[in-house]
Amino acid sequence: MRNRWMRLTAVLAAAAMLGGMLAGCGSNDSSKSGKGETGKVQQNEDIAKFIYQVTDSFDTSINYIAASWVTYGVAETLFEVDEEGNAVPLLADSMEMKDDLHWTLKLKEGIKFHDGTPFNADAVLFTFDRLAATGEIGGNFDFIVSMDKKDDYTIEITTTEAYGALKERFCEYKTAIVSPTNKFEDTLIGTGPFKFKETQKDVKNVVEKNDDYWGGDVKLAGAEFYPGEDEMTRSFQLYNNEVDFSILNIPITEYENAKTKEQLDVFTLDCDYTHIMILNTTKAPFDNKDVRHAFSYAIDREQLVNSIYGNVEGGVPSFGVVPVKYSWSNPDACTAVYDREKALELFRNAGIEDTDGDGMLEYEGAPFTVTIMTYETGLYKNAVEILQSQLKDIGVNVELEITTWDVTDQKMSDKDYDINFDSVPFLEFGSPVSLANKFGSDAYFALGAGYASEEMDLALEEGSKALEEETRKEKYDKVQEIAMEDMPFIPVFEVVKVYAMNKRLHDMDLNTYSVFKLTKDTYIQD
């Protein structure tokens, strides 16, 4: 299993294979320094060029694409996720719990925004007031009752109930602290190692180094980010030295070819997304738990992963909603294994069986036929074609509907589908509280599956209220057990992506919890 956190430098092929939370844990210091010691690298005037999302929106409170300014190194959050998966202070100095409902947040002093405005409690309140105005406090942050300024660097936070994941939530990109002087029309003013320079709609975003960065000297002169929706186009841009790194992955099929390019280091990363089959639990026979479990038992995940990834390093079958690579995983709930006979037994229990001896199952007097829909993206299409073959082998006739996200979204909303093959991050920013965003009765994926469970909602609520780590683990173990018993989603395999980075680029932080970030230590040296 590959480390979920890697500060990858030119020697990416030697990235550590580690064990622990997420995709393995426990980096050593040498993995963070690149060629030579980072501290000895000379500053230079080189501009790094990247492929990534290009946005002309500066309002980080709107969506996570606009919040790409965190990736660009312009804006920073109060906390960030460290190498061990813990939420640690960034702009915050500390945050302590006074009692179950009250926290005291202390801010670092002496930090200034790019325009010289001081970073202080007013800026934090300005940022969160804007989140409230756009509906985010009322939605994802509705556990916060108030944030009250006590002095310039102290804020008291009151929650509606005990909430153990507060620090983890303050790692989220949408909570990036911005200057109260922001107008959000043509610039963004943050505290990061890079300052906004210019944007050209659908063409590029440009940042330049912040000479007064509070965190120390910034090694890179600046960076340019270009759009790259087409996988092969961005592959060729890497091959032709037009860009240094594509933060968007290259195709799996390009893995071997990319490795032949002397200027590139090619590597794979577990990207914290799990491919799942979402079942329409409002429609027979998927309203029967036996049928949902039968489909899970019918999938040979090992064979599927080998077929998709081949010689590409990575590819991990998913046996539970929180895979065993996470410390939050409950091994007892990782029950999604391949068992052909068990699958056939459960199908029979639901009245689905081969009645005429032709090797195919029948249901209510007709061939048992289901439709799996998914996106046009290559990996999704490849995966459902393998699933189609595996399910046919057990007697299920599968028709495929290869379409676009807006179509699958509408069909999920209308409950006009059988199975939707999609991917989700079950844990975001290292926090199990994000399981509520999938299994809570008002969550997008649960609503799409027609799934609602009072038992699940209660378990999620108890998990979010738990303050001690041991108690939180017990509560979220229960969440996983309920999820795998009810099985509105069938976990299939973990998303592993292929990346290529020019060897001249060093110390680019690749943190799969919070996407890849440009930092003060990133530099270029041939």
KOLZA-292551 format. One record per residue (C-alpha): x, y, z; residue in three letters. Coordinates in steps of 0.02 Angstrom, whole numbers, padded with zeros to 5 digits, always signed. Last residue first. Example, Ala and Ser with C-alpha at 12.3 -4.5 7.8 and 13.67 -1.06 7.14 Angstrom:
<rs>
+00684-00053+00357Ser;+00615-00225+00390Ala;
</rs>
This chain:
<rs>
+00888+01028-00672Asp;+00827+01126-00521Gln;+00651+01191-00495Ile;+00578+01226-00323Tyr;+00435+01185-00207Thr;+00479+01228-00026Asp;+00359+01375-00011Lys;+00216+01260-00058Thr;+00111+01215-00210Leu;-00023+01094-00154Lys;-00091+00929-00216Phe;-00262+00871-00156Val;-00316+00891+00025Ser;-00320+00714+00090Tyr;-00216+00649-00056Thr;-00069+00755-00002Asn;+00057+00781-00140Leu;+00177+00916-00089Asp;+00290+00971-00232Met;+00464+00959-00163Asp;+00560+00961-00327His;+00524+00995-00510Leu;+00671+00964-00629Arg;+00625+00781-00641Lys;+00466+00823-00737Asn;+00318+00740-00653Met;+00207+00600-00718Ala;+00052+00538-00632Tyr;-00050+00377-00638Val;-00207+00360-00534Lys;-00266+00230-00409Val;-00451+00231-00366Val;-00495+00100-00238Glu;-00604-00047-00286Phe;-00782-00117-00277Val;-00881-00050-00130Pro;-01068-00092-00149Ile;-01179+00055-00104Phe;-01351+00042-00023Pro;-01275-00101+00077Met;-01392-00116+00228Asp;-01274-00234+00320Glu;-01117-00151+00251Met;-01177+00022+00299Ala;-01236-00036+00470Ile;-01067-00113+00509Glu;-00977+00042+00446Gln;-01078+00158+00557Val;-01046+00043+00706Lys;-00858+00056+00680Asp;-00890+00244+00672Tyr;-00959+00241+00848Lys;-00820+00133+00918Glu;-00686+00241+00836Lys;-00764+00400+00904Arg;-00761+00324+01078Thr;-00576+00284+01064Glu;-00538+00457+00993Glu;-00627+00548+01134Glu;-00748+00685+01081Leu;-00899+00586+01021Ala;-01034+00701+00954Lys;-00998+00665+00770Ser;-01000+00478+00801Gly;-01163+00486+00899Glu;-01244+00580+00755Glu;-01181+00455+00628Leu;-01246+00310+00733Ala;-01416+00395+00751Leu;-01428+00428+00564Asp;-01382+00247+00528Met;-01515+00178+00647Glu;-01643+00298+00577Glu;-01604+00231+00404Ser;-01633+00315+00237Ala;-01581+00251+00067Tyr;-01665+00303-00096Gly;-01499+00272-00183Ala;-01491+00451-00245Gly;-01543+00515-00074Leu;-01404+00413+00005Ala;-01278+00482-00121Phe;-01329+00663-00097Tyr;-01344+00657+00093Ala;-01512+00690+00180Asp;-01529+00515+00255Ser;-01346+00516+00308Gly;-01246+00382+00219Phe;-01134+00481+00101Lys;-01107+00652+00179Asn;-01123+00571+00350Ala;-00967+00470+00310Leu;-00879+00639+00311Ser;-00873+00628+00501Val;-00743+00493+00474Pro;-00614+00632+00453Ser;-00446+00616+00366Gly;-00476+00770+00259Phe;-00616+00676+00172Glu;-00655+00494+00211Leu;-00779+00400+00101Phe;-00713+00488-00053Pro;-00838+00433-00185Val;-00837+00347-00354Ser;-00976+00300-00476Asp;-01061+00150-00553Phe;-01249+00181-00550Asn;-01362+00030-00535Ile;-01547+00009-00576Asp;-01603+00179-00642Tyr;-01746+00304-00646Asp;-01745+00354-00463Lys;-01786+00531-00525Asp;-01640+00609-00432Ser;-01524+00466-00479Met;-01581+00482-00659Lys;-01545+00668-00655Gln;-01370+00643-00585Asp;-01334+00503-00708Thr;-01382+00619-00852Val;-01281+00766-00784Asp;-01131+00653-00759Trp;-01126+00593-00938Thr;-01172+00430-01023Thr;-01124+00249-01044Ile;-01280+00144-01015Glu;-01232-00038-01003Leu;-01348-00188-01008Glu;-01314-00330-00888Val;-01388-00506-00898Asn;-01359-00591-00732Val;-01313-00776-00737Gly;-01155-00791-00632Ile;-01042-00772-00783Asp;-01152-00629-00844Lys;-01110-00539-00681Leu;-00924-00556-00713Gln;-00938-00498-00894Ser;-01042-00345-00852Gln;-00926-00304-00709Leu;-00781-00306-00832Ile;-00876-00188-00948Glu;-00920-00082-00798Val;-00736-00060-00755Ala;-00681-00014-00930Asn;-00816+00118-00946Lys;-00769+00194-00779Tyr;-00583+00193-00822Leu;-00612+00275-00991Gly;-00724+00420-00940Thr;-00894+00409-01026Glu;-00983+00403-00860Tyr;-01085+00263-00783Thr;-01248+00168-00797Met;-01277-00013-00753Ile;-01438-00088-00819Thr;-01511-00249-00751Val;-01584-00404-00834Thr;-01649-00560-00747Phe;-01725-00657-00891Pro;-01914-00663-00871Ala;-02038-00761-00766Gly;-02032-00649-00612Glu;-01843-00656-00609Tyr;-01738-00776-00712Glu;-01553-00814-00698Leu;-01445-00872-00843Met;-01355-01039-00855Gly;-01480-01110-00979Asp;-01552-01231-00852Gly;-01732-01172-00868Asp;-01764-01106-00692Thr;-01599-01018-00662Asp;-01634-00917-00506Glu;-01700-00752-00437Ile;-01838-00777-00310Gly;-01756-00671-00175Ala;-01689-00820-00078Asn;-01627-00888-00244Arg;-01523-00729-00270Phe;-01452-00753-00095Leu;-01400-00932-00134Glu;-01325-00881-00302Leu;-01219-00748-00218Ala;-01164-00868-00081Lys;-01110-00992-00214Glu;-01008-00861-00307Arg;-00918-00794-00155Asp;-00810-00641-00187Tyr;-00789-00531-00034Val;-00876-00374+00028Ala;-00866-00412+00214Thr;-00750-00274+00274Cys;-00860-00235+00425Ala;-00756-00340+00545Asp;-00601-00248+00486Pro;-00673-00082+00550Asn;-00574+00053+00462Ser;-00534+00215+00552Trp;-00348+00176+00544Ser;-00369+00179+00356Tyr;-00282+00049+00246Lys;-00421-00074+00290Val;-00542+00013+00174Pro;-00684+00120+00243Val;-00840+00069+00147Val;-00786-00111+00154Gly;-00701-00243+00046Phe;-00625-00125-00082Ser;-00498-00203-00201Pro;-00334-00108-00217Val;-00254-00050-00379Gly;-00074+00002-00366Gly;+00077-00016-00477Glu;+00026-00024-00659Val;+00066-00193-00733Asn;-00117-00235-00764Gly;-00222-00095-00692Tyr;-00396-00135-00755Ile;-00387-00323-00772Ser;-00292-00345-00609Asn;-00421-00239-00518Val;-00566-00340-00590Leu;-00484-00506-00548Gln;-00456-00453-00368Glu;-00632-00383-00356Arg;-00721-00542-00407Asp;-00897-00474-00395Ile;-01041-00595-00365Ala;-01034-00576-00175Tyr;-01078-00391-00192Ser;-01221-00427-00312Phe;-01290-00555-00191Ala;-01278-00429-00049His;-01391-00309-00143Arg;-01510-00451-00185Val;-01518-00509-00004Asp;-01551-00329+00050Lys;-01712-00326-00052Asn;-01758-00153-00116Asp;-01644-00194-00262Phe;-01776-00316-00328Pro;-01874-00208-00345Ala;-01847-00020-00350Lys;-01829+00102-00205Thr;-01657+00033-00160Thr;-01583+00100-00323Asn;-01409+00030-00300Leu;-01249+00132-00305Ile;-01103+00025-00365Met;-00943+00096-00293Ile;-00770+00152-00345His;-00679+00216-00192Thr;-00587+00382-00193Tyr;-00440+00417-00081Asp;-00322+00457-00224Cys;-00207+00308-00209Asp;-00057+00371-00300Leu;+00044+00304-00446Thr;+00214+00356-00510Phe;+00308+00413-00664Val;+00464+00519-00652Asp;+00490+00611-00814Leu;+00637+00683-00910Gln;+00693+00514-00977Glu;+00526+00475-01059Lys;+00511+00285-01068Thr;+00407+00280-00909Lys;+00272+00383-00996Ala;+00248+00244-01123Asn;+00226+00112-00989Glu;+00095+00212-00892Tyr;+00004+00284-01043Glu;-00139+00157-01035Thr;-00174+00212-00856Ile;-00217+00382-00928Pro;-00132+00539-00858Ile;-00185+00616-00693Asn;-00239+00795-00660Leu;-00106+00883-00558Ile;-00009+00878-00720Ser;+00172+00918-00686Phe;+00315+01013-00767Asp;+00224+01077-00920Val;+00273+01102-01103Glu;+00413+00975-01087Asn;+00352+00882-01243Asn;+00311+00721-01148Tyr;+00217+00820-01016Leu;+00115+00913-01146Gln;+00086+00747-01233Phe;+00009+00674-01075Ser;-00096+00831-01053Arg;-00171+00804-01225Thr;-00198+00619-01191Met;-00300+00651-01035Glu;-00412+00787-01110Asp;-00475+00912-00981Glu;-00310+01003-00967Gly;-00327+01182-00909Pro;-00166+01279-00875Tyr;-00087+01332-00711Phe;+00064+01448-00707Glu;+00184+01458-00562Ala;+00296+01583-00474Gly;+00472+01629-00425Ala;+00496+01466-00330Leu;+00598+01459-00169Lys;+00483+01548-00048Val;+00576+01604+00108Asp;+00488+01583+00274Gly;+00315+01542+00343Gly;+00256+01722+00360Trp;+00276+01752+00173Tyr;+00345+01924+00138Asp;+00419+01890-00033Asp;+00255+01810-00088Asn;+00298+01715-00245Lys;+00198+01739-00404Glu;+00035+01661-00462Val;-00039+01638-00636Val;-00204+01561-00689Asn;-00222+01505-00869Lys;-00328+01495-01026Val;-00512+01462-00985Asp;-00528+01643-00926Lys;-00359+01727-00915Gln;-00303+01750-00737Thr;-00169+01859-00662Glu;-00046+01882-00521Lys;-00120+01804-00364Phe;+00008+01790-00227Lys;+00109+01638-00175Phe;+00173+01580-00005Pro;-00003+01594+00067Gly;-00089+01729+00169Thr;-00235+01767+00054Gly;-00297+01904-00061Ile;-00399+01844-00209Leu;-00419+01947-00367Thr;-00538+02008-00502Asp;-00712+02008-00432Glu;-00684+01935-00259Phe;-00686+02109-00177Lys;-00563+02055-00044Asn;-00518+02183+00089Thr;-00581+02067+00226Pro;-00432+01957+00183Ser;-00462+01773+00153Val;-00455+01622+00269Ile;-00476+01455+00182Ala;-00635+01374+00251Thr;-00686+01312+00079Lys;-00525+01213+00072Tyr;-00571+01100+00218Glu;-00443+01088+00357Cys;-00562+01176+00477Phe;-00674+01025+00466Arg;-00536+00917+00539Glu;-00515+01036+00685Lys;-00701+01026+00724Leu;-00712+00837+00711Ala;-00765+00795+00889Gly;-00929+00891+00894Tyr;-01028+00901+01056Ala;-01190+00990+01017Glu;-01252+01151+00939Thr;-01075+01219+00934Thr;-01002+01375+01012Thr;-00835+01442+00953Ile;-00737+01569+01054Glu;-00612+01669+00953Ile;-00443+01735+01008Thr;-00313+01830+00907Tyr;-00381+02007+00900Asp;-00479+01985+01061Asp;-00632+01888+01118Lys;-00710+01874+00946Lys;-00865+01764+00944Asp;-00899+01620+00825Met;-01078+01560+00840Ser;-01197+01413+00831Val;-01085+01298+00730Ile;-01162+01125+00697Phe;-01238+01195+00538Asp;-01069+01187+00454Phe;-01109+01080+00302Asn;-01277+01162+00275Gly;-01324+01321+00366Gly;-01140+01366+00379Ile;-01124+01333+00193Glu;-01274+01436+00140Gly;-01184+01570+00041Thr;-01207+01698+00180Ala;-01145+01574+00311Ala;-00985+01547+00213Leu;-00967+01735+00201Arg;-00983+01751+00389Asp;-00850+01616+00403Phe;-00723+01717+00304Thr;-00762+01884+00389Phe;-00752+01799+00560Leu;-00578+01733+00518Val;-00524+01903+00451Ala;-00587+01992+00607Asp;-00497+01867+00717Ala;-00329+01915+00643Asn;-00223+01915+00486Phe;-00164+02092+00466Pro;-00191+02183+00299Thr;-00026+02203+00208Gly;-00098+02171+00035Asp;-00036+01992+00031His;-00115+01955+00199Phe;-00011+01978+00355Lys;+00042+01859+00493Ile;+00114+01929+00656Gly;+00010+01822+00772Glu;-00048+01643+00753Lys;-00230+01621+00802Leu;-00304+01546+00961Lys;-00472+01457+00949Leu;-00563+01423+01112Thr;-00696+01289+01098Trp;-00867+01277+01179His;-01005+01146+01170Leu;-00934+00994+01260Asp;-00826+01101+01375Asp;-00677+01216+01356Lys;-00610+01123+01204Met;-00443+01187+01144Glu;-00389+01257+00977Met;-00210+01306+00946Ser;-00100+01425+00846Asp;-00215+01432+00697Ala;-00146+01484+00529Leu;-00079+01307+00508Leu;-00123+01204+00661Pro;-00128+01014+00647Val;-00268+00897+00593Ala;-00192+00723+00602Asn;-00168+00604+00456Gly;+00006+00552+00507Glu;+00092+00655+00373Glu;-00005+00810+00424Asp;-00181+00870+00382Val;-00203+01058+00386Glu;-00279+01183+00507Phe;-00334+01365+00498Leu;-00335+01360+00309Thr;-00223+01445+00182Glu;-00247+01546+00023Ala;-00127+01583-00120Val;-00030+01420-00134Gly;-00108+01370-00301Tyr;-00187+01220-00215Thr;-00271+01339-00093Val;-00327+01445-00241Trp;-00414+01287-00299Ser;-00554+01346-00184Ala;-00646+01406-00339Ala;-00650+01224-00393Ile;-00706+01174-00218Tyr;-00862+01279-00224Asn;-00935+01447-00178Ile;-00840+01498-00021Ser;-00675+01514-00114Thr;-00743+01661-00212Asp;-00604+01703-00334Phe;-00689+01632-00487Ser;-00594+01640-00651Asp;-00553+01456-00638Thr;-00423+01344-00715Val;-00420+01166-00652Gln;-00247+01090-00665Tyr;-00101+01066-00782Ile;+00055+01142-00710Phe;+00200+01254-00758Lys;+00337+01302-00636Ala;+00416+01473-00660Ile;+00603+01486-00630Asp;+00675+01638-00544Glu;+00782+01543-00423Asn;+00807+01520-00237Gln;+00956+01410-00198Gln;+00925+01239-00122Val;+01019+01209+00039Lys;+00867+01190+00151Gly;+00792+01060+00035Thr;+00939+00944+00059Glu;+01002+00857-00097Gly;+00885+00801-00233Lys;+00715+00791-00148Gly;+00693+00838+00035Ser;+00531+00762+00095Lys;+00569+00577+00074Ser;+00729+00601+00176Ser;+00625+00646+00329Asp;+00542+00478+00343Asn;+00359+00446+00305Ser;+00244+00349+00417Gly;+00078+00297+00346Cys;-00007+00183+00220Gly;-00142+00218+00095Ala;-00260+00294+00225Leu;-00192+00257+00399Met;-00046+00142+00422Gly;+00083+00051+00318Gly;+00216+00119+00203Leu;+00284+00092+00030Met;+00407+00235+00017Ala;+00431+00333-00141Ala;+00583+00268-00238Ala;+00507+00298-00408Ala;+00472+00474-00352Leu;+00657+00522-00354Val;+00626+00696-00421Ala;+00526+00749-00270Thr;+00369+00684-00191Leu;+00310+00748-00026Arg;+00202+00598-00004Met;+00046+00577+00101Trp;-00070+00430+00067Arg;+00082+00315+00074Asn;+00063+00172-00045Arg;+00000+00000+00000Met;
</rs>
